[in-house]
Amino acid sequence: MTDLTVAFLRLSGHRVATNVSIQLQSPENVRLIAVADYIVTDADSRFILLGEVKTGGARLSRNQRLVYQTGAIVQIKGDNASSIGLPAGTLFPALFLGENRFPGC
């Protein structure tokens, strides 16, 4: 289902990277890492959006709930988003699109 969601977003003109590790940047130096199913941006926007695809009865993990807090500063870990111009170390405010749910899968 992630592939279908990503294909739709790309056909709509968005740049999409998948399986992106992101780390919460906190003043307390709490080290929380989550893996976003996909992150989305486009050439005309400064916004970077996080999204999740959940099948069956799956829910966000504890780390995902904490890291995806809208407005939290997060940092890209690894190179999975470099193809859309977001190299490792990029900092941005988390804007969580939400979960695409497919309960019957």
Secondary structure, DSSP 8 states (H G I E B T S, - for coil): -HHHHHHHHHHTT-EEEEEEEEEE--TT----EEEEEEEEE-TT----EEEEEEETT----HHHHHHT-TT-EEEEESSTTGGGT--TT-EEE-EEEEEEEETT-
